[in-house]
């Protein structure tokens, strides 16, 4: 690619980035596109752009889905001084009926432009069983069984029950639904468990527990499957029956004989629990948080500097539905600026105990700054009352950044002097020249990030020029480079030959140096390379036959001296042979 075109593309991308820095992006996504009627899915609508001004997105209305709750997830990134933040609106949806549906596109009008997401197709199937937990095949140890087990009534030997920890609850209050399997005989297969559809509830975590108990003198192994439920609508909600099919040992009288101890007969038992009705009460209007909570707030340090950002951390923890916790509203003094907030769930083991909100605060000017966290209402399920998390005030001391002030004073003085000069020359009572445009340009070009980017582009330009020149050099004279490599590999032998006064050692070093040199030139190993092979390779490369003959004579002369052990050559002959060899090598052009 032409270097001028490359630089043009880079500069275009840079200035395009600067021009569109204030634009935003909007997109939507779901965590799954296939969902059962008794399941939920999450719809996420994300808005990304300049953190100085992100628009608010109101909750969508979906005719084919129930919206059971919403939350926000916020994140921020700072790259080369440019702050970009993302706000994600997360909605929990539950389908109303089976079929193929579409989550429509969402529109947002902002700064004279309309942003729109893509529609998403959702497939809704019939209600499914809870498949994440399988009831284990648990057997009673043989030493605890006796001959009386053969006379057991199977309706009593295996049974199931279901229960909830509370039959009256408020919207979004956690209810634990527990299905229990009691068995006093061996199971011959894994039970097939079909959970209720849980329509009208948002389902949470599912856990399993195993233990032993005794009922009416009979020992049972108990397997419990517990599911967290969060009611989402007011009124009486019915939890359907749970069903379980299992194969057990058949101890009927027909097989109560000698052979029963050798052959086990199986029998399939289908077990069904009762339906459960739950009364769901409405939470007071405009109250979304349900539980018993407390709030704390801290900053990383109390003394700050101008333009030195710091984190404000707000933690809301307690018992109840942690998912309903919302970010409290924050008010700041004029010398502080709030950027976006990120949040995370606090856990103790597997239990969710609260949420932590981290907000970036930027000090704008020196003085005392104040952060006011407004009070927040929640509904206490234990006392059945509305309670308030009290407001909190945090004061911070903002120190003056002297280096910035000095630079700012210099700029202001220069601007004032420029304006005075222009005013002095205005003798015709013409309107003064408006310097605001030039001031804005000056403030833009003085940004360090701009000069860092421009400096990087200049360095990149120089590197590209050097690389192109190097590639041109290599392509122009590839063989010279190859011959240089060949000479470097054989250089130690030629240098040693030049220094020695022993004829045998001289010709041995020259011979090895020539083999290494031509091995690199023809692209072969020096091991096994002979004068004959060198001649053949040079002939294929169309080297002058006379030059090939001279090279053969040089190699043959080295061989004759080495194999005849003739060491009578004087130093003058050795020097002439050395010079003759390199005269021939210089003529070699392949």
C-alpha positions as CSV (number, residue, x, y, z in Angstrom):
1,X,0.0,0.0,0.0
2,X,1.2,3.5,-0.8
3,X,2.6,5.2,2.3
4,X,0.7,8.4,1.6
5,X,-2.6,6.5,1.4
6,X,-1.8,4.7,4.7
7,X,-1.1,7.9,6.5
8,X,-4.3,9.4,5.0
9,X,-6.4,6.5,6.3
10,X,-4.9,6.8,9.8
11,X,-5.5,10.5,10.0
12,X,-9.0,10.1,8.7
13,X,-9.8,7.5,11.4
14,X,-8.3,9.7,14.1
15,X,-10.3,12.8,13.2
16,X,-13.5,10.7,12.6
17,X,-13.1,9.5,16.2
18,X,-12.7,13.1,17.5
19,X,-15.7,14.3,15.5
20,X,-18.1,11.5,16.6
21,X,-16.9,11.4,20.2
22,X,-20.3,12.5,21.4
23,X,-22.3,9.9,19.4
24,X,-23.9,6.9,21.2
25,X,-24.6,3.3,20.3
26,X,-27.7,1.3,21.3
27,X,-28.3,-2.4,21.1
28,X,-30.4,-5.1,22.7
29,X,-29.7,-8.8,23.6
30,X,-31.3,-11.7,25.5
31,X,-29.6,-14.5,27.5
32,X,-31.6,-17.2,25.5
33,X,-33.9,-17.3,22.5
34,X,-35.7,-20.5,23.5
35,X,-37.6,-20.5,26.8
36,X,-40.2,-22.7,28.4
37,X,-43.6,-21.3,29.6
38,X,-42.6,-21.6,33.2
39,X,-39.2,-20.0,32.7
40,X,-37.9,-16.5,32.5
41,X,-35.4,-14.7,30.3
42,X,-33.4,-11.5,30.6
43,X,-33.6,-8.7,28.1
44,X,-30.7,-6.3,28.2
45,X,-30.8,-2.9,26.4
46,X,-27.4,-1.2,26.4
47,X,-26.5,2.4,25.6
48,X,-22.8,3.3,25.1
49,X,-21.3,6.7,24.5
50,X,-19.8,9.9,25.9
51,X,-20.1,9.7,29.7
52,X,-21.0,13.4,29.9
53,X,-24.5,12.9,28.6
54,X,-26.2,9.6,28.2
55,X,-30.0,9.6,27.5
56,X,-32.4,7.8,29.8
57,X,-34.3,4.8,28.4
58,X,-37.9,4.2,29.7
59,X,-39.2,0.7,30.4
60,X,-40.5,-1.1,27.3
61,X,-44.1,-2.4,27.0
62,X,-44.3,-6.0,25.6
63,X,-47.7,-7.5,24.8
64,X,-46.5,-11.1,24.7
65,X,-44.4,-11.1,27.9
66,X,-44.8,-10.2,31.5
67,X,-42.2,-7.8,32.9
68,X,-41.3,-9.0,36.4
69,X,-38.5,-6.7,37.4
70,X,-35.7,-4.5,36.2
71,X,-32.2,-3.4,37.2
72,X,-29.4,-1.3,35.8
73,X,-25.8,-2.3,35.2
74,X,-23.3,0.5,34.6
75,X,-19.7,0.5,33.6
76,X,-17.1,3.0,32.6
77,X,-13.7,3.0,30.8
78,X,-11.1,5.7,30.5
79,X,-8.8,5.3,27.4
80,X,-6.2,8.1,26.7
81,X,-8.2,10.5,28.8
82,X,-11.5,9.8,26.9
83,X,-14.3,8.6,29.2
84,X,-16.8,6.2,27.8
85,X,-19.6,4.7,29.8
86,X,-22.2,2.0,29.2
87,X,-25.7,1.8,30.9
88,X,-27.5,-1.5,30.6
89,X,-31.2,-1.8,31.4
90,X,-31.9,-5.4,32.4
91,X,-35.5,-6.7,32.4
92,X,-36.8,-10.1,33.6
93,X,-39.5,-11.4,31.2
94,X,-41.9,-14.3,31.4
95,X,-43.8,-15.5,28.3
96,X,-47.6,-15.5,28.5
97,X,-48.2,-18.5,26.2
98,X,-46.6,-20.9,23.9
99,X,-45.6,-20.0,20.3
100,X,-43.2,-18.0,18.3
101,X,-42.9,-14.3,19.3
102,X,-40.7,-11.3,18.6
103,X,-39.2,-8.8,21.0
104,X,-39.6,-5.6,18.9
105,X,-37.0,-3.1,18.1
106,X,-36.7,-0.1,20.5
107,X,-36.2,3.5,19.4
108,X,-34.4,6.3,21.1
109,X,-34.3,9.9,20.0
110,X,-31.2,11.7,21.1
111,X,-29.4,14.9,19.9
112,X,-31.4,15.1,16.7
113,X,-30.8,11.5,15.8
114,X,-32.9,8.3,16.1
115,X,-31.2,5.1,17.4
116,X,-32.9,1.7,16.9
117,X,-32.2,-1.8,18.1
118,X,-32.7,-5.0,16.1
119,X,-35.8,-7.2,16.8
120,X,-35.2,-10.6,18.5
121,X,-37.2,-13.7,17.9
122,X,-38.2,-15.9,20.9
123,X,-39.5,-19.5,20.8
124,X,-41.7,-20.4,23.8
125,X,-42.3,-24.1,24.5
126,X,-44.6,-25.8,27.0
127,X,-43.7,-25.8,30.7
128,X,-40.7,-28.0,31.5
129,X,-39.7,-29.9,34.6
130,X,-36.8,-28.8,36.8
131,X,-34.0,-30.7,35.1
132,X,-31.0,-29.0,36.9
133,X,-31.4,-31.4,39.9
134,X,-31.9,-35.1,39.7
135,X,-33.1,-37.1,42.7
136,X,-30.3,-39.5,43.6
137,X,-30.6,-43.3,43.9
138,X,-30.0,-43.8,47.6
139,X,-30.0,-47.2,49.1
140,X,-30.2,-48.3,52.8
141,X,-27.2,-50.2,54.0
142,X,-27.7,-54.0,54.0
143,X,-27.1,-54.4,57.7
144,X,-30.2,-52.2,58.5
145,X,-32.5,-54.4,56.4
146,X,-34.3,-57.4,57.9
147,X,-36.7,-60.1,56.7
148,X,-39.6,-57.8,57.7
149,X,-39.0,-55.7,54.6
150,X,-40.7,-58.3,52.4
151,X,-44.0,-57.7,54.1
152,X,-43.9,-53.9,53.7
153,X,-46.9,-52.2,52.1
154,X,-45.3,-50.2,49.2
155,X,-47.7,-47.4,49.6
156,X,-46.0,-46.7,52.9
157,X,-42.6,-47.8,52.0
158,X,-42.2,-44.9,49.5
159,X,-44.1,-41.6,49.5
160,X,-43.6,-37.9,48.6
161,X,-44.7,-34.6,50.0
162,X,-44.4,-30.9,49.0
163,X,-44.5,-27.8,51.2
164,X,-43.6,-24.1,51.3
165,X,-42.1,-22.2,54.2
166,X,-44.9,-19.7,54.0
167,X,-48.3,-19.6,52.4
168,X,-48.8,-15.8,52.6
169,X,-46.1,-13.6,51.1
170,X,-45.7,-10.2,49.5
171,X,-44.7,-9.6,45.9
172,X,-41.0,-10.3,45.5
173,X,-40.8,-11.9,48.9
174,X,-38.8,-15.2,48.8
175,X,-40.7,-18.4,49.3
176,X,-38.9,-21.8,49.6
177,X,-40.8,-24.7,47.9
178,X,-39.5,-28.1,49.0
179,X,-40.3,-31.5,47.4
180,X,-39.4,-34.5,49.6
181,X,-39.0,-38.2,48.6
182,X,-39.2,-40.7,51.5
183,X,-38.1,-44.3,50.8
184,X,-37.4,-47.3,53.0
185,X,-36.6,-49.7,50.2
186,X,-33.9,-49.9,47.6
187,X,-34.5,-47.9,44.4
188,X,-33.7,-49.8,41.2
189,X,-33.5,-46.8,39.0
190,X,-33.1,-43.0,39.2
191,X,-36.4,-41.4,40.0
192,X,-38.1,-39.3,37.3
193,X,-39.1,-36.0,38.9
194,X,-41.5,-33.5,37.3
195,X,-41.6,-30.2,39.1
196,X,-44.6,-27.8,39.0
197,X,-44.7,-25.1,36.3
198,X,-44.4,-22.3,38.9
199,X,-46.5,-20.0,36.8
200,X,-46.7,-16.6,38.5
201,X,-43.4,-17.0,40.2
202,X,-39.8,-16.0,39.4
203,X,-37.6,-19.0,40.1
204,X,-34.3,-18.7,41.8
205,X,-31.6,-21.2,42.9
206,X,-32.4,-24.9,43.4
207,X,-30.6,-27.0,46.0
208,X,-30.7,-30.7,47.1
209,X,-30.3,-32.2,50.6
210,X,-30.2,-35.8,51.8
211,X,-30.7,-37.1,55.3
212,X,-32.2,-40.0,57.3
213,X,-35.2,-40.0,59.6
214,X,-37.6,-42.4,61.4
215,X,-41.4,-42.4,61.1
216,X,-43.6,-44.8,63.1
217,X,-40.6,-47.0,63.9
218,X,-39.5,-47.3,60.2
219,X,-36.3,-45.9,58.9
220,X,-36.4,-43.6,55.8
221,X,-33.9,-42.0,53.5
222,X,-35.1,-38.5,52.6
223,X,-34.1,-36.6,49.5
224,X,-35.2,-32.9,49.4
225,X,-35.2,-30.6,46.4
226,X,-35.7,-26.9,47.4
227,X,-36.5,-24.1,44.9
228,X,-36.5,-20.4,45.6
229,X,-39.7,-18.7,44.4
230,X,-40.5,-15.0,44.1
231,X,-44.2,-14.2,43.5
232,X,-44.7,-11.6,40.8
233,X,-48.5,-10.8,41.0
234,X,-51.1,-10.1,43.6
235,X,-53.8,-12.7,44.5
236,X,-54.0,-16.4,45.1
237,X,-51.4,-18.3,43.1
238,X,-51.6,-22.1,42.8
239,X,-48.5,-24.3,42.8
240,X,-49.3,-27.3,40.7
241,X,-48.7,-30.9,41.7
242,X,-45.2,-32.5,41.7
243,X,-44.9,-35.9,40.2
244,X,-42.3,-38.7,40.5
245,X,-42.0,-42.1,39.0
246,X,-39.6,-44.6,40.5
247,X,-38.8,-48.3,40.2
248,X,-38.5,-50.2,43.5
249,X,-38.1,-53.7,44.7
250,X,-41.3,-55.7,44.7
251,X,-41.8,-57.6,48.0
252,X,-45.3,-59.0,47.3
253,X,-46.3,-62.4,48.8
254,X,-46.1,-64.2,45.4
255,X,-42.3,-63.8,45.5
256,X,-41.8,-64.2,49.2
257,X,-40.0,-67.5,49.0
258,X,-36.6,-69.0,48.8
259,X,-35.8,-67.6,45.4
260,X,-36.6,-64.0,46.4
261,X,-33.2,-63.9,48.1
262,X,-31.6,-64.5,44.7
263,X,-33.8,-62.6,42.2
264,X,-35.1,-59.0,42.7
265,X,-38.4,-58.1,41.1
266,X,-39.1,-54.4,40.2
267,X,-42.2,-52.4,40.5
268,X,-42.9,-48.9,39.1
269,X,-44.5,-46.5,41.6
270,X,-46.0,-43.2,40.5
271,X,-46.2,-40.6,43.3
272,X,-48.0,-37.2,43.2
273,X,-48.0,-34.4,45.8
274,X,-50.9,-32.1,46.6
275,X,-51.4,-28.6,45.1
276,X,-50.4,-25.7,47.2
277,X,-52.2,-22.3,47.3
278,X,-50.1,-19.2,48.1
279,X,-51.7,-15.9,49.0
280,X,-49.7,-13.0,47.5
281,X,-50.1,-9.5,49.0
282,X,-49.5,-6.3,47.2
283,X,-46.5,-4.2,48.2
284,X,-47.4,-0.5,48.9
285,X,-47.3,1.6,45.8
286,X,-44.0,3.0,44.5
287,X,-42.0,0.7,46.8
288,X,-39.8,-1.7,44.9
289,X,-37.3,-2.9,47.6
290,X,-38.6,-5.8,49.7
291,X,-36.7,-6.9,52.7
292,X,-34.8,-5.5,55.7
293,X,-31.8,-3.5,54.7
294,X,-29.1,-1.1,55.9
295,X,-26.9,1.3,53.9
296,X,-23.3,2.5,54.3
297,X,-21.2,4.8,52.1
298,X,-17.5,5.6,52.0
299,X,-14.9,7.3,49.8
300,X,-11.3,6.1,49.4
301,X,-9.8,9.3,50.9
302,X,-11.2,12.6,52.2
303,X,-8.6,15.0,50.7
304,X,-8.7,15.3,46.9
305,X,-7.1,17.4,44.2
306,X,-8.7,19.2,41.4
307,X,-9.3,16.9,38.4
308,X,-8.3,13.9,40.4
309,X,-11.2,11.4,40.3
310,X,-12.1,9.2,43.3
311,X,-14.6,6.4,44.0
312,X,-17.8,6.7,46.1
313,X,-18.9,3.2,47.3
314,X,-22.4,2.7,48.6
315,X,-23.3,-0.7,50.1
316,X,-26.9,-1.8,50.7
317,X,-27.1,-5.1,52.5
318,X,-29.6,-7.2,54.5
319,X,-32.2,-9.9,54.3
320,X,-34.8,-10.2,51.6
321,X,-34.9,-10.1,47.8
322,X,-31.5,-8.7,46.9
323,X,-32.5,-8.3,43.3
324,X,-34.9,-5.5,44.2
325,X,-32.2,-3.3,45.6
326,X,-31.9,-0.1,43.5
327,X,-29.1,2.5,43.3
328,X,-29.8,5.4,45.6
329,X,-30.0,8.9,44.2
330,X,-27.0,11.1,44.7
331,X,-26.8,15.0,44.9
332,X,-23.4,16.8,44.6
333,X,-22.2,20.3,45.3
334,X,-21.3,22.5,42.3
335,X,-17.6,21.7,42.5
336,X,-18.2,17.9,42.0
337,X,-19.3,16.0,38.9
338,X,-20.8,12.5,38.9
339,X,-20.0,10.0,36.2
340,X,-21.6,6.6,35.8
341,X,-22.0,3.8,38.4
342,X,-21.1,0.1,38.3
343,X,-22.8,-2.4,40.6
344,X,-22.1,-5.9,41.9
345,X,-23.8,-8.5,44.0
346,X,-22.3,-9.2,47.5
347,X,-22.3,-12.8,48.5
348,X,-21.4,-14.8,51.6
349,X,-20.8,-18.3,50.2
350,X,-23.7,-19.0,47.9
351,X,-26.1,-16.6,49.7
352,X,-26.7,-13.1,48.2
353,X,-26.4,-10.5,51.0
354,X,-26.5,-7.1,49.2
355,X,-25.3,-4.9,46.4
356,X,-22.4,-2.5,46.1
357,X,-22.6,0.6,43.9
358,X,-19.3,2.3,42.9
359,X,-19.6,5.8,41.4
360,X,-16.7,7.8,39.9
361,X,-16.7,11.4,41.2
362,X,-14.6,14.2,39.6
363,X,-13.6,17.3,41.6
364,X,-13.9,20.4,39.5
365,X,-12.6,23.2,41.7
366,X,-10.9,23.7,45.0
367,X,-12.9,24.1,48.2
368,X,-15.2,21.9,50.3
369,X,-17.3,19.4,48.4
370,X,-20.4,17.7,49.7
371,X,-22.0,14.4,48.6
372,X,-25.5,13.8,49.7
373,X,-27.0,10.3,49.3
374,X,-30.8,10.6,49.5
375,X,-33.0,8.5,51.7
376,X,-34.6,5.4,50.2
377,X,-37.8,3.6,51.1
378,X,-38.2,-0.2,51.4
379,X,-40.9,-2.5,52.7
380,X,-40.0,-4.6,55.7
381,X,-41.7,-7.9,55.4
382,X,-41.3,-8.8,59.1
383,X,-42.9,-5.7,60.5
384,X,-45.2,-5.2,57.4
385,X,-44.2,-1.5,57.4
386,X,-42.5,0.9,55.1
387,X,-39.1,1.9,56.4
388,X,-36.5,4.4,55.3
389,X,-32.8,4.1,54.8
390,X,-31.7,7.5,56.2
391,X,-29.8,10.0,54.0
392,X,-26.1,10.2,54.3
393,X,-23.8,13.2,53.9
394,X,-20.1,12.9,53.0
395,X,-17.8,16.0,52.9
396,X,-14.5,16.1,51.1
397,X,-11.8,18.7,50.9
398,X,-10.6,19.5,47.4
399,X,-7.1,20.9,47.2
400,X,-6.0,23.4,44.5
401,X,-3.8,22.0,41.7
402,X,-1.2,24.8,41.5
403,X,0.4,23.5,38.3
404,X,-2.9,23.6,36.4
405,X,-3.7,27.1,37.9
406,X,-0.4,28.5,36.7
407,X,-0.9,27.2,33.2
408,X,-4.4,28.5,33.1
409,X,-3.3,32.0,34.3
410,X,-0.7,32.2,31.6
411,X,-3.3,31.3,28.9
412,X,-5.8,33.8,30.2
413,X,-3.2,36.6,30.3
414,X,-2.2,35.9,26.7
415,X,-5.9,35.9,25.7
416,X,-6.5,39.2,27.5
417,X,-3.4,40.8,25.8
418,X,-4.6,39.6,22.4
419,X,-8.1,41.1,23.0
420,X,-6.6,44.4,24.2
421,X,-4.6,44.6,20.9
422,X,-7.6,44.0,18.8
423,X,-9.7,46.5,20.8
424,X,-6.9,49.1,20.4
425,X,-7.0,48.8,16.7
426,X,-10.8,49.2,16.5
427,X,-10.9,52.9,15.7
428,X,-14.1,52.9,13.6
429,X,-16.3,51.7,16.5
430,X,-16.7,48.4,14.6
431,X,-17.9,45.3,16.7
432,X,-15.0,43.6,18.4
433,X,-13.8,40.3,17.0
434,X,-15.3,37.3,18.8
435,X,-12.4,35.3,20.2
436,X,-14.6,32.4,21.5
437,X,-14.0,30.3,18.4
438,X,-10.2,30.7,18.7
439,X,-10.3,30.0,22.4
440,X,-12.2,26.8,21.8
441,X,-9.7,25.8,19.2
442,X,-6.8,26.6,21.5
443,X,-8.4,24.6,24.4
444,X,-8.8,21.7,22.0
445,X,-5.3,21.6,20.7
446,X,-3.7,22.0,24.1
447,X,-5.2,18.7,25.3
448,X,-2.3,16.3,26.1
449,X,-4.1,13.3,24.6
450,X,-4.2,15.1,21.2
451,X,-0.4,15.6,21.2
452,X,0.1,12.0,22.4
453,X,-1.9,10.7,19.5
454,X,-0.2,13.0,17.0
455,X,3.2,12.1,18.3
456,X,2.3,8.4,18.0
457,X,1.2,9.0,14.4
458,X,4.5,10.7,13.6
459,X,6.5,7.8,15.1
460,X,4.4,5.3,13.2
461,X,5.0,7.3,10.0
462,X,8.8,7.2,10.5
463,X,8.7,3.4,11.3
464,X,6.6,2.7,8.2
465,X,9.1,4.7,6.0
466,X,12.1,2.8,7.5
467,X,10.4,-0.6,7.0
468,X,9.5,0.2,3.4
469,X,13.1,1.4,2.6
470,X,14.4,-1.8,4.2
471,X,12.1,-4.0,2.2
472,X,13.0,-2.2,-1.0
473,X,16.7,-2.7,-0.2
474,X,16.2,-6.4,0.5
475,X,14.2,-6.9,-2.7
476,X,16.6,-4.9,-4.8
477,X,19.8,-6.9,-3.9
478,X,18.7,-10.1,-2.3
479,X,21.7,-12.0,-3.3
480,X,24.1,-9.5,-1.8
481,X,22.4,-10.0,1.5
482,X,22.6,-13.8,1.0
483,X,26.3,-13.6,0.2
484,X,26.9,-11.5,3.3
485,X,25.2,-14.1,5.4
486,X,27.3,-16.8,3.7
487,X,30.5,-14.8,4.3
488,X,29.6,-14.2,8.0
489,X,29.2,-18.0,8.5
490,X,32.6,-18.8,6.9
491,X,34.4,-15.7,8.2
492,X,36.0,-17.4,11.2
493,X,37.7,-19.9,8.9
494,X,39.0,-17.3,6.5
495,X,40.3,-15.1,9.3
496,X,42.0,-18.0,11.0
497,X,43.6,-18.9,7.6
498,X,44.9,-15.4,7.2
499,X,46.6,-15.3,10.5
500,X,48.2,-18.8,10.5
501,X,51.7,-19.5,9.1
502,X,51.3,-23.2,9.0
503,X,50.5,-24.3,5.4
504,X,48.4,-27.4,6.5
505,X,46.3,-25.4,8.9
506,X,46.0,-22.6,6.3
507,X,44.5,-24.9,3.6
508,X,42.3,-26.7,6.0
509,X,40.7,-23.5,7.2
510,X,40.4,-22.2,3.6
511,X,38.8,-25.5,2.6
512,X,36.2,-25.4,5.4
513,X,35.5,-21.8,4.8
514,X,34.8,-22.4,1.1
515,X,32.5,-25.3,1.9
516,X,30.5,-23.2,4.5
517,X,30.4,-20.3,2.0
518,X,29.0,-22.3,-0.9
519,X,26.7,-24.3,1.4
520,X,25.0,-21.0,2.3
521,X,24.9,-19.8,-1.3
522,X,23.4,-23.0,-2.8
523,X,21.1,-23.6,0.3
524,X,22.6,-26.9,1.4
525,X,24.4,-28.3,4.4
526,X,28.3,-28.2,4.4
527,X,28.3,-31.8,5.4
528,X,28.9,-34.0,2.3
529,X,29.3,-31.0,0.0
530,X,32.0,-31.7,-2.6
531,X,33.5,-29.7,-5.5
532,X,31.4,-31.8,-7.9
533,X,28.1,-30.9,-6.2
534,X,29.2,-27.2,-6.0
535,X,29.9,-27.3,-9.8
536,X,26.5,-28.8,-10.5
537,X,24.7,-26.2,-8.4
538,X,26.6,-23.3,-10.0
539,X,25.9,-24.6,-13.5
540,X,22.1,-24.7,-12.7
541,X,22.4,-21.1,-11.6
542,X,24.0,-20.2,-15.0
543,X,27.4,-19.2,-13.6
544,X,30.2,-18.6,-16.2
545,X,31.9,-21.9,-16.9
546,X,35.4,-20.3,-16.7
547,X,34.5,-19.0,-13.2
548,X,33.3,-22.4,-12.2
549,X,36.6,-23.9,-13.4
550,X,38.5,-21.4,-11.2
551,X,36.4,-22.3,-8.2
552,X,37.0,-26.0,-8.8
553,X,40.8,-25.5,-9.1
554,X,40.9,-23.6,-5.8
555,X,39.0,-26.3,-4.0
556,X,41.1,-29.1,-5.6
557,X,44.3,-27.3,-4.7
558,X,43.2,-27.2,-1.0
559,X,42.3,-30.9,-1.2
560,X,45.7,-31.8,-2.8
561,X,47.7,-30.0,-0.1
562,X,45.6,-31.6,2.7
563,X,45.7,-35.1,1.5
564,X,49.3,-35.1,0.3
565,X,50.4,-33.4,3.6
566,X,52.6,-31.1,1.6
567,X,53.6,-28.2,3.9
568,X,56.5,-26.7,1.9
569,X,54.5,-23.6,0.7
570,X,56.1,-20.4,1.9
571,X,54.1,-17.4,3.3
572,X,54.2,-15.6,0.0
573,X,52.4,-18.5,-1.8
574,X,49.8,-18.7,1.0
575,X,49.1,-15.0,0.7
576,X,48.7,-15.2,-3.1
577,X,46.3,-18.1,-2.8
578,X,44.2,-16.2,-0.2
579,X,44.0,-13.1,-2.5
580,X,43.3,-15.3,-5.6
581,X,40.4,-17.0,-3.7
582,X,38.7,-13.8,-2.8
583,X,39.2,-12.3,-6.3
584,X,37.2,-15.3,-7.6
585,X,34.5,-15.0,-4.9
586,X,34.0,-11.3,-5.7
587,X,33.2,-12.2,-9.4
588,X,30.6,-14.7,-8.3
589,X,27.1,-13.1,-9.0
590,X,24.2,-15.5,-8.5
